[in-house]
Amino acid sequence: MIVKPSRENFIKENFFELSFRDEKPDFEKFKTLSSTELHYLVDIYNWDDGTEVLFWIVNSNKCDKATALMIFWRA
């Protein structure tokens, strides 16, 4: 079961399927995400958008082991 964070729309608007809208992710907005929101983002992430956001996540102090493992197993 996916637990949806309160800022689900913010996450989807700023980090989900940006390549389809010809947009780039914003690192300043990324820095506002909590650990739970990072996990949710990884869960819904479309790998067609590239690995830039995933790189930000694994290098973030807010990335917990479960989030990092989800990226690993989905790769």
Gaussian input, Z-matrix of N, CA and C with variables (Angstrom, degrees):
# hf/3-21g

backbone

0 1
 N
 C     1     B1
 C     2     B2     1     A1
 N     3     B3     2     A2     1     D1
 C     4     B4     3     A3     2     D2
 C     5     B5     4     A4     3     D3
 N     6     B6     5     A5     4     D4
 C     7     B7     6     A6     5     D5
 C     8     B8     7     A7     6     D6
 N     9     B9     8     A8     7     D7
 C    10    B10     9     A9     8     D8
 C    11    B11    10    A10     9     D9
 N    12    B12    11    A11    10    D10
 C    13    B13    12    A12    11    D11
 C    14    B14    13    A13    12    D12
 N    15    B15    14    A14    13    D13
 C    16    B16    15    A15    14    D14
 C    17    B17    16    A16    15    D15
 N    18    B18    17    A17    16    D16
 C    19    B19    18    A18    17    D17
 C    20    B20    19    A19    18    D18
 N    21    B21    20    A20    19    D19
 C    22    B22    21    A21    20    D20
 C    23    B23    22    A22    21    D21
 N    24    B24    23    A23    22    D22
 C    25    B25    24    A24    23    D23
 C    26    B26    25    A25    24    D24
 N    27    B27    26    A26    25    D25
 C    28    B28    27    A27    26    D26
 C    29    B29    28    A28    27    D27
 N    30    B30    29    A29    28    D28
 C    31    B31    30    A30    29    D29
 C    32    B32    31    A31    30    D30
 N    33    B33    32    A32    31    D31
 C    34    B34    33    A33    32    D32
 C    35    B35    34    A34    33    D33
 N    36    B36    35    A35    34    D34
 C    37    B37    36    A36    35    D35
 C    38    B38    37    A37    36    D36
 N    39    B39    38    A38    37    D37
 C    40    B40    39    A39    38    D38
 C    41    B41    40    A40    39    D39
 N    42    B42    41    A41    40    D40
 C    43    B43    42    A42    41    D41
 C    44    B44    43    A43    42    D42
 N    45    B45    44    A44    43    D43
 C    46    B46    45    A45    44    D44
 C    47    B47    46    A46    45    D45
 N    48    B48    47    A47    46    D46
 C    49    B49    48    A48    47    D47
 C    50    B50    49    A49    48    D48
 N    51    B51    50    A50    49    D49
 C    52    B52    51    A51    50    D50
 C    53    B53    52    A52    51    D51
 N    54    B54    53    A53    52    D52
 C    55    B55    54    A54    53    D53
 C    56    B56    55    A55    54    D54
 N    57    B57    56    A56    55    D55
 C    58    B58    57    A57    56    D56
 C    59    B59    58    A58    57    D57
 N    60    B60    59    A59    58    D58
 C    61    B61    60    A60    59    D59
 C    62    B62    61    A61    60    D60
 N    63    B63    62    A62    61    D61
 C    64    B64    63    A63    62    D62
 C    65    B65    64    A64    63    D63
 N    66    B66    65    A65    64    D64
 C    67    B67    66    A66    65    D65
 C    68    B68    67    A67    66    D66
 N    69    B69    68    A68    67    D67
 C    70    B70    69    A69    68    D68
 C    71    B71    70    A70    69    D69
 N    72    B72    71    A71    70    D70
 C    73    B73    72    A72    71    D71
 C    74    B74    73    A73    72    D72
 N    75    B75    74    A74    73    D73
 C    76    B76    75    A75    74    D74
 C    77    B77    76    A76    75    D75
 N    78    B78    77    A77    76    D76
 C    79    B79    78    A78    77    D77
 C    80    B80    79    A79    78    D78
 N    81    B81    80    A80    79    D79
 C    82    B82    81    A81    80    D80
 C    83    B83    82    A82    81    D81
 N    84    B84    83    A83    82    D82
 C    85    B85    84    A84    83    D83
 C    86    B86    85    A85    84    D84
 N    87    B87    86    A86    85    D85
 C    88    B88    87    A87    86    D86
 C    89    B89    88    A88    87    D87
 N    90    B90    89    A89    88    D88
 C    91    B91    90    A90    89    D89
 C    92    B92    91    A91    90    D90
 N    93    B93    92    A92    91    D91
 C    94    B94    93    A93    92    D92
 C    95    B95    94    A94    93    D93
 N    96    B96    95    A95    94    D94
 C    97    B97    96    A96    95    D95
 C    98    B98    97    A97    96    D96
 N    99    B99    98    A98    97    D97
 C   100   B100    99    A99    98    D98
 C   101   B101   100   A100    99    D99
 N   102   B102   101   A101   100   D100
 C   103   B103   102   A102   101   D101
 C   104   B104   103   A103   102   D102
 N   105   B105   104   A104   103   D103
 C   106   B106   105   A105   104   D104
 C   107   B107   106   A106   105   D105
 N   108   B108   107   A107   106   D106
 C   109   B109   108   A108   107   D107
 C   110   B110   109   A109   108   D108
 N   111   B111   110   A110   109   D109
 C   112   B112   111   A111   110   D110
 C   113   B113   112   A112   111   D111
 N   114   B114   113   A113   112   D112
 C   115   B115   114   A114   113   D113
 C   116   B116   115   A115   114   D114
 N   117   B117   116   A116   115   D115
 C   118   B118   117   A117   116   D116
 C   119   B119   118   A118   117   D117
 N   120   B120   119   A119   118   D118
 C   121   B121   120   A120   119   D119
 C   122   B122   121   A121   120   D120
 N   123   B123   122   A122   121   D121
 C   124   B124   123   A123   122   D122
 C   125   B125   124   A124   123   D123
 N   126   B126   125   A125   124   D124
 C   127   B127   126   A126   125   D125
 C   128   B128   127   A127   126   D126
 N   129   B129   128   A128   127   D127
 C   130   B130   129   A129   128   D128
 C   131   B131   130   A130   129   D129
 N   132   B132   131   A131   130   D130
 C   133   B133   132   A132   131   D131
 C   134   B134   133   A133   132   D132
 N   135   B135   134   A134   133   D133
 C   136   B136   135   A135   134   D134
 C   137   B137   136   A136   135   D135
 N   138   B138   137   A137   136   D136
 C   139   B139   138   A138   137   D137
 C   140   B140   139   A139   138   D138
 N   141   B141   140   A140   139   D139
 C   142   B142   141   A141   140   D140
 C   143   B143   142   A142   141   D141
 N   144   B144   143   A143   142   D142
 C   145   B145   144   A144   143   D143
 C   146   B146   145   A145   144   D144
 N   147   B147   146   A146   145   D145
 C   148   B148   147   A147   146   D146
 C   149   B149   148   A148   147   D147
 N   150   B150   149   A149   148   D148
 C   151   B151   150   A150   149   D149
 C   152   B152   151   A151   150   D150
 N   153   B153   152   A152   151   D151
 C   154   B154   153   A153   152   D152
 C   155   B155   154   A154   153   D153
 N   156   B156   155   A155   154   D154
 C   157   B157   156   A156   155   D155
 C   158   B158   157   A157   156   D156
 N   159   B159   158   A158   157   D157
 C   160   B160   159   A159   158   D158
 C   161   B161   160   A160   159   D159
 N   162   B162   161   A161   160   D160
 C   163   B163   162   A162   161   D161
 C   164   B164   163   A163   162   D162
 N   165   B165   164   A164   163   D163
 C   166   B166   165   A165   164   D164
 C   167   B167   166   A166   165   D165
 N   168   B168   167   A167   166   D166
 C   169   B169   168   A168   167   D167
 C   170   B170   169   A169   168   D168
 N   171   B171   170   A170   169   D169
 C   172   B172   171   A171   170   D170
 C   173   B173   172   A172   171   D171
 N   174   B174   173   A173   172   D172
 C   175   B175   174   A174   173   D173
 C   176   B176   175   A175   174   D174
 N   177   B177   176   A176   175   D175
 C   178   B178   177   A177   176   D176
 C   179   B179   178   A178   177   D177
 N   180   B180   179   A179   178   D178
 C   181   B181   180   A180   179   D179
 C   182   B182   181   A181   180   D180
 N   183   B183   182   A182   181   D181
 C   184   B184   183   A183   182   D182
 C   185   B185   184   A184   183   D183
 N   186   B186   185   A185   184   D184
 C   187   B187   186   A186   185   D185
 C   188   B188   187   A187   186   D186
 N   189   B189   188   A188   187   D187
 C   190   B190   189   A189   188   D188
 C   191   B191   190   A190   189   D189
 N   192   B192   191   A191   190   D190
 C   193   B193   192   A192   191   D191
 C   194   B194   193   A193   192   D192
 N   195   B195   194   A194   193   D193
 C   196   B196   195   A195   194   D194
 C   197   B197   196   A196   195   D195
 N   198   B198   197   A197   196   D196
 C   199   B199   198   A198   197   D197
 C   200   B200   199   A199   198   D198
 N   201   B201   200   A200   199   D199
 C   202   B202   201   A201   200   D200
 C   203   B203   202   A202   201   D201
 N   204   B204   203   A203   202   D202
 C   205   B205   204   A204   203   D203
 C   206   B206   205   A205   204   D204
 N   207   B207   206   A206   205   D205
 C   208   B208   207   A207   206   D206
 C   209   B209   208   A208   207   D207
 N   210   B210   209   A209   208   D208
 C   211   B211   210   A210   209   D209
 C   212   B212   211   A211   210   D210
 N   213   B213   212   A212   211   D211
 C   214   B214   213   A213   212   D212
 C   215   B215   214   A214   213   D213
 N   216   B216   215   A215   214   D214
 C   217   B217   216   A216   215   D215
 C   218   B218   217   A217   216   D216
 N   219   B219   218   A218   217   D217
 C   220   B220   219   A219   218   D218
 C   221   B221   220   A220   219   D219
 N   222   B222   221   A221   220   D220
 C   223   B223   222   A222   221   D221
 C   224   B224   223   A223   222   D222

   B1=1.4339
   B2=1.5260
   B3=1.2999
   B4=1.4520
   B5=1.5247
   B6=1.3181
   B7=1.4587
   B8=1.5185
   B9=1.3132
   B10=1.4577
   B11=1.5195
   B12=1.3389
   B13=1.4621
   B14=1.5181
   B15=1.3212
   B16=1.4712
   B17=1.5246
   B18=1.3273
   B19=1.4624
   B20=1.5302
   B21=1.3091
   B22=1.4612
   B23=1.5279
   B24=1.3194
   B25=1.4703
   B26=1.5205
   B27=1.3309
   B28=1.4646
   B29=1.5267
   B30=1.3152
   B31=1.4659
   B32=1.5235
   B33=1.3147
   B34=1.4670
   B35=1.5257
   B36=1.3158
   B37=1.4625
   B38=1.5220
   B39=1.3288
   B40=1.4568
   B41=1.5225
   B42=1.3499
   B43=1.4586
   B44=1.5288
   B45=1.3074
   B46=1.4630
   B47=1.5176
   B48=1.3332
   B49=1.4652
   B50=1.5324
   B51=1.3190
   B52=1.4663
   B53=1.5242
   B54=1.3196
   B55=1.4624
   B56=1.5294
   B57=1.3158
   B58=1.4657
   B59=1.5207
   B60=1.3506
   B61=1.4695
   B62=1.5245
   B63=1.3289
   B64=1.4652
   B65=1.5293
   B66=1.3496
   B67=1.4641
   B68=1.5250
   B69=1.3147
   B70=1.4631
   B71=1.5263
   B72=1.3382
   B73=1.4654
   B74=1.5229
   B75=1.3228
   B76=1.4596
   B77=1.5301
   B78=1.3372
   B79=1.4649
   B80=1.5231
   B81=1.3177
   B82=1.4702
   B83=1.5315
   B84=1.3133
   B85=1.4687
   B86=1.5195
   B87=1.3275
   B88=1.4625
   B89=1.5313
   B90=1.3163
   B91=1.4623
   B92=1.5254
   B93=1.3303
   B94=1.4647
   B95=1.5247
   B96=1.3221
   B97=1.4646
   B98=1.5254
   B99=1.3052
   B100=1.4704
   B101=1.5333
   B102=1.3080
   B103=1.4575
   B104=1.5373
   B105=1.3125
   B106=1.4715
   B107=1.5256
   B108=1.3197
   B109=1.4665
   B110=1.5212
   B111=1.3305
   B112=1.4709
   B113=1.5227
   B114=1.3275
   B115=1.4639
   B116=1.5364
   B117=1.3054
   B118=1.4581
   B119=1.5336
   B120=1.3309
   B121=1.4604
   B122=1.5254
   B123=1.3124
   B124=1.4649
   B125=1.5237
   B126=1.3105
   B127=1.4612
   B128=1.5267
   B129=1.3264
   B130=1.4639
   B131=1.5320
   B132=1.3294
   B133=1.4634
   B134=1.5299
   B135=1.3187
   B136=1.4579
   B137=1.5289
   B138=1.3121
   B139=1.4645
   B140=1.5307
   B141=1.3164
   B142=1.4706
   B143=1.5263
   B144=1.3343
   B145=1.4621
   B146=1.5259
   B147=1.3155
   B148=1.4537
   B149=1.5154
   B150=1.3273
   B151=1.4589
   B152=1.5236
   B153=1.3189
   B154=1.4584
   B155=1.5337
   B156=1.3134
   B157=1.4677
   B158=1.5272
   B159=1.3166
   B160=1.4620
   B161=1.5279
   B162=1.3198
   B163=1.4626
   B164=1.5240
   B165=1.3323
   B166=1.4668
   B167=1.5252
   B168=1.3358
   B169=1.4657
   B170=1.5248
   B171=1.3354
   B172=1.4664
   B173=1.5242
   B174=1.3082
   B175=1.4588
   B176=1.5258
   B177=1.3169
   B178=1.4611
   B179=1.5246
   B180=1.3227
   B181=1.4695
   B182=1.5196
   B183=1.3168
   B184=1.4702
   B185=1.5229
   B186=1.3232
   B187=1.4721
   B188=1.5251
   B189=1.3336
   B190=1.4597
   B191=1.5286
   B192=1.3122
   B193=1.4692
   B194=1.5262
   B195=1.3263
   B196=1.4700
   B197=1.5281
   B198=1.3234
   B199=1.4629
   B200=1.5225
   B201=1.3196
   B202=1.4638
   B203=1.5258
   B204=1.3227
   B205=1.4725
   B206=1.5320
   B207=1.3227
   B208=1.4635
   B209=1.5253
   B210=1.3176
   B211=1.4706
   B212=1.5245
   B213=1.3197
   B214=1.4612
   B215=1.5247
   B216=1.3186
   B217=1.4606
   B218=1.5198
   B219=1.3089
   B220=1.4647
   B221=1.5305
   B222=1.3318
   B223=1.4654
   B224=1.5164
   A1=109.30
   A2=116.36
   A3=121.71
   A4=109.03
   A5=115.87
   A6=120.47
   A7=106.64
   A8=116.48
   A9=120.34
   A10=110.27
   A11=116.65
   A12=119.00
   A13=111.36
   A14=115.43
   A15=120.35
   A16=111.83
   A17=117.13
   A18=120.30
   A19=111.85
   A20=116.77
   A21=121.81
   A22=111.24
   A23=117.38
   A24=120.37
   A25=111.47
   A26=117.64
   A27=121.92
   A28=109.99
   A29=116.95
   A30=121.99
   A31=110.00
   A32=116.81
   A33=119.86
   A34=111.97
   A35=118.09
   A36=121.38
   A37=112.32
   A38=117.47
   A39=120.50
   A40=116.16
   A41=117.80
   A42=119.12
   A43=115.08
   A44=118.43
   A45=121.27
   A46=110.97
   A47=115.70
   A48=124.09
   A49=112.81
   A50=115.86
   A51=120.79
   A52=112.18
   A53=117.35
   A54=119.57
   A55=111.91
   A56=116.83
   A57=120.33
   A58=111.65
   A59=115.20
   A60=121.17
   A61=111.28
   A62=116.22
   A63=122.72
   A64=111.42
   A65=115.87
   A66=122.51
   A67=109.56
   A68=115.67
   A69=122.70
   A70=109.42
   A71=117.61
   A72=119.92
   A73=110.93
   A74=115.69
   A75=123.00
   A76=108.84
   A77=115.95
   A78=120.51
   A79=112.14
   A80=117.87
   A81=120.49
   A82=110.67
   A83=117.47
   A84=120.59
   A85=110.41
   A86=116.21
   A87=121.00
   A88=111.03
   A89=116.62
   A90=121.12
   A91=113.01
   A92=118.01
   A93=120.93
   A94=112.64
   A95=118.21
   A96=121.43
   A97=111.44
   A98=115.57
   A99=121.88
   A100=109.39
   A101=116.26
   A102=121.79
   A103=111.39
   A104=116.65
   A105=121.34
   A106=110.39
   A107=116.76
   A108=120.31
   A109=111.39
   A110=117.47
   A111=120.12
   A112=110.11
   A113=116.08
   A114=119.84
   A115=110.99
   A116=116.53
   A117=121.17
   A118=110.02
   A119=116.80
   A120=120.34
   A121=111.17
   A122=117.24
   A123=120.16
   A124=110.37
   A125=116.92
   A126=121.20
   A127=112.26
   A128=117.92
   A129=120.38
   A130=112.75
   A131=117.63
   A132=121.57
   A133=112.39
   A134=115.52
   A135=121.94
   A136=107.65
   A137=116.12
   A138=121.19
   A139=112.46
   A140=118.61
   A141=121.23
   A142=111.21
   A143=116.86
   A144=121.22
   A145=112.45
   A146=118.07
   A147=121.01
   A148=112.09
   A149=115.13
   A150=120.21
   A151=114.11
   A152=118.64
   A153=120.76
   A154=112.41
   A155=117.64
   A156=121.38
   A157=110.10
   A158=117.76
   A159=120.69
   A160=110.76
   A161=117.29
   A162=122.22
   A163=109.86
   A164=116.86
   A165=120.70
   A166=110.35
   A167=115.60
   A168=120.31
   A169=111.03
   A170=117.37
   A171=119.22
   A172=112.35
   A173=117.88
   A174=121.38
   A175=113.04
   A176=116.76
   A177=121.56
   A178=110.73
   A179=116.10
   A180=120.46
   A181=111.43
   A182=116.93
   A183=121.52
   A184=112.78
   A185=117.48
   A186=121.21
   A187=109.22
   A188=115.54
   A189=118.27
   A190=110.21
   A191=115.49
   A192=121.33
   A193=112.07
   A194=117.54
   A195=120.76
   A196=111.34
   A197=116.87
   A198=120.98
   A199=110.34
   A200=116.88
   A201=120.96
   A202=111.08
   A203=116.40
   A204=119.57
   A205=111.82
   A206=117.15
   A207=119.39
   A208=110.65
   A209=116.77
   A210=120.36
   A211=109.50
   A212=117.08
   A213=121.66
   A214=111.69
   A215=117.14
   A216=120.27
   A217=112.22
   A218=118.66
   A219=120.48
   A220=112.89
   A221=115.07
   A222=118.87
   A223=108.60
   D1=131.54
   D2=177.84
   D3=-87.80
   D4=126.72
   D5=174.14
   D6=-91.99
   D7=115.76
   D8=-176.50
   D9=-86.37
   D10=126.72
   D11=178.38
   D12=-72.92
   D13=163.09
   D14=-178.98
   D15=-63.44
   D16=-25.25
   D17=-179.88
   D18=-100.52
   D19=34.80
   D20=-179.69
   D21=-54.59
   D22=-46.40
   D23=-179.21
   D24=-63.52
   D25=-39.58
   D26=177.45
   D27=-59.69
   D28=-44.83
   D29=-179.21
   D30=-64.10
   D31=-47.25
   D32=-179.04
   D33=-65.16
   D34=-40.19
   D35=-179.06
   D36=-67.78
   D37=-32.07
   D38=-172.53
   D39=-105.00
   D40=-15.14
   D41=-175.04
   D42=-138.17
   D43=-1.31
   D44=-174.24
   D45=-109.14
   D46=121.91
   D47=176.77
   D48=52.86
   D49=44.41
   D50=178.87
   D51=-66.98
   D52=-30.97
   D53=-178.34
   D54=-63.02
   D55=-27.54
   D56=178.74
   D57=-72.44
   D58=-21.38
   D59=179.22
   D60=-104.61
   D61=5.83
   D62=-179.20
   D63=56.26
   D64=44.95
   D65=-179.60
   D66=-120.90
   D67=162.23
   D68=177.74
   D69=-114.34
   D70=147.84
   D71=178.05
   D72=-70.58
   D73=151.74
   D74=-178.14
   D75=-106.70
   D76=115.77
   D77=-177.19
   D78=-64.70
   D79=-33.25
   D80=178.85
   D81=-64.06
   D82=-40.07
   D83=176.55
   D84=-69.58
   D85=-36.23
   D86=178.76
   D87=-59.13
   D88=-40.88
   D89=-177.06
   D90=-63.12
   D91=-15.82
   D92=179.88
   D93=-84.85
   D94=-8.61
   D95=-176.66
   D96=-75.59
   D97=142.83
   D98=176.67
   D99=-86.02
   D100=172.75
   D101=178.13
   D102=-59.44
   D103=-43.02
   D104=178.56
   D105=-64.08
   D106=-40.13
   D107=179.35
   D108=-67.94
   D109=-35.10
   D110=175.69
   D111=-62.24
   D112=-43.19
   D113=179.62
   D114=-62.54
   D115=-42.95
   D116=177.64
   D117=-61.87
   D118=-43.39
   D119=179.62
   D120=-60.15
   D121=-43.99
   D122=177.93
   D123=-61.70
   D124=-38.90
   D125=-178.29
   D126=-63.69
   D127=-35.72
   D128=-177.99
   D129=-99.97
   D130=-4.15
   D131=-170.76
   D132=-60.06
   D133=137.26
   D134=175.78
   D135=-98.96
   D136=113.89
   D137=-175.98
   D138=-64.62
   D139=-13.83
   D140=174.19
   D141=-64.75
   D142=-18.65
   D143=177.85
   D144=-78.01
   D145=-2.83
   D146=-179.99
   D147=92.95
   D148=-172.51
   D149=-173.42
   D150=-109.38
   D151=1.79
   D152=-176.85
   D153=-56.74
   D154=-50.42
   D155=-179.12
   D156=-65.85
   D157=-38.86
   D158=178.04
   D159=-63.19
   D160=-37.97
   D161=176.03
   D162=-62.29
   D163=-44.04
   D164=177.29
   D165=-58.45
   D166=-42.52
   D167=-176.49
   D168=-63.77
   D169=-51.83
   D170=-176.12
   D171=-67.29
   D172=-21.44
   D173=178.04
   D174=-93.20
   D175=-0.03
   D176=-179.81
   D177=-84.12
   D178=142.08
   D179=174.50
   D180=-65.60
   D181=-17.87
   D182=-179.23
   D183=-85.34
   D184=-7.88
   D185=-178.84
   D186=-77.23
   D187=117.94
   D188=178.27
   D189=-91.99
   D190=174.26
   D191=-175.65
   D192=-60.77
   D193=-40.45
   D194=-179.13
   D195=-63.12
   D196=-39.38
   D197=179.34
   D198=-67.37
   D199=-45.07
   D200=178.07
   D201=-61.69
   D202=-40.81
   D203=178.84
   D204=-66.74
   D205=-35.64
   D206=177.25
   D207=-62.29
   D208=-41.69
   D209=177.27
   D210=-63.09
   D211=-46.18
   D212=-179.77
   D213=-57.36
   D214=-50.53
   D215=-175.54
   D216=-70.77
   D217=-28.01
   D218=178.21
   D219=-82.08
   D220=-16.76
   D221=177.82
   D222=-72.59

